[in-house]
């Protein structure tokens, strides 16, 4: 069953709000209960909680930029891109459910991190995973949402390309 019109928009905006809400609730708990660089380990030191305020973007990229470049690159352009993306998914209605869910996750994660940057001046990161020499940077729920969303988009692209493959026509030498 396809949901259309205003109901579709309400569902998309509700899922987006839940996505952003989960991120913001987790960050609020971390801000209230952890001091910067507090460190708690779980699962035999494979999963760690530590609060870090990230003034830059992904892996602190751009944290040394000065204003107005910092504002333009880390706030203004992302806000405009996210607004454009929200309008795009509300207007265009021929996405598969998997692709739409992925796009909503990416937008929701982006909104969560931009909200932090605007309201708090930095993004609160607090999770770290390490298995031997393999490890992540310190990340948050919004980052997980973005990665899950990208995974869903890639999965949808792979599944669609697999379904769109047509068997090659047999090569014949006979004239038509």
N, C-alpha and C positions, 0 to 999 in steps of 0.2 A: 504494500500500500504506500503510495507516494503522498507525503504531506506537502501541501501547497500554501502559498500566500502568507497571510499574517501568522498562521499557526506554525509554519516552517520557521519564520523569522523569530517567533517567540521561543521555540525549542532551541534554535541555534544560540540565541542570546542567553537563555537559561543555562545551557551547557557551558557556554563561555564564562558566565558568572560563577558557576560552581568550580570551574577550573581555576579561575583567578582567586576565588575565595579559599580554596584548599591551600594554595600557595601562601596567601597572606596570613591565614590562621597559623600555619606552620612557622612562618617567620616571626609572627607576633609572640608565639610561645618561646621561640629561641631568643628573641630580644629580651624577653622578660626573665628568662631563667638562666641564661648563660652569659658569662662575661666574655669579652673578646679574648680569644685564644684559650678559653677553657677547653679541656680535652677529655672526652669519654670514649672508651673503646668497648666494642661488643664483638661477639662471634670470633673470639680468639684474635682480636686486634685487626680483623679484616674490615670491619665497618666502624667508622669513627665519627663522632659528633664534635665539632668545634666551630665556634662562632667567628666569622671573619667578615669584615665590612669591605666590600669590593667597590672602589670608586670608578673602576673602568668597566669594560664590557667583558666578554668571554675571556677567561684566564687573565684578567686585569688588563687586557688590551686597551690602550688609550687612557690609562689612569694618570699619565703624566701630561696630557694635553692641557693647554691653558684655555680659558674662556676667551672668545666666544666659540672657538673651534670645538671644545669639549661639549658645550651645549648643543651645537649644531649636529655634530657627529653621533653623540651618545643619547641625545634626547629628542631634538626636533625631527630629524630624519626618521628615526624609528617610530615616533608617534604618528607621523604622516603615513608611513608605510603600513602600520597596524590599522589605522583608520581606513586606509584604502583597501586593505585586505578584508576587513569586516564588511565594508560596503560591497566588495566583490562577491563574497560568499552569500550575502543576502540577496543580491541581484541575480547572480548566475545560479541556475538550479539544476544543472545536469551533472553534478558530481556524484560519484558512487558514495555509498555510506562510509566506506573505509577512507576514501580520500577526504571527504568532508570532516570526518572525525579527526583525521590527521591535521588538517588545516586549522580546525578549531583548537587543537592542542598547541600547535605552534603559536597561534595568535594569543591564546590564553597565557602561555608561558612568557611571551614577549610583553604582554600587558602587565603581568605580575612584576617583572623585573623593571620595566619603565616606571611603574608606580613607585617602587622603592627608590629609584634614582631621583624622581621628582619630589617625593614627600620626605625621604630620609637623607638624601644626598649621596647615598651609596646603596649597593645591593647586598642584602644579608645572605651569605652563603654559610652552610653548616654541615654538609655531609661529605665524607671522603671514604673511598673504598680502595683497599689494597690487598693484592694477592701476590706475594713475592715481589718481584720487580715490576709487576704490572699494577698501576695505580691510576686513579682519576685525579683531577684537580678537585678543589673544594667546590661543591655545587649545592643547589637548592631544589625545591619541588618544581619551580618554574622551569629550571633547566631540564629536569626529568620530563616534564610535559613537552618541551620542545623536542627532545630526543625521541620520545615515544611518537609524537606527531610526525617527525621526519621518517621514522621507521614505518609508520602506517602509509605515508605517501609513497615511499619506495616500494613497499609491499604491493600496494594498489597498482603502481606503474608496472611492476614485474608481472603481476597476475593478468593485467590487461594486455600486456605485450605478448604473453604466452597464449592468451585466448585469441589474439588477433593474427597469429601466425597461420598462414594458409599453406597447405601442402603445395610444393612446387609442381607446376604442370610438367608432365612427362615430355621429354625432348623427343620430337619425331623428325625424321628426315623426309617424310613424304610431303609433297606439295599439297596445298589445300584446295 
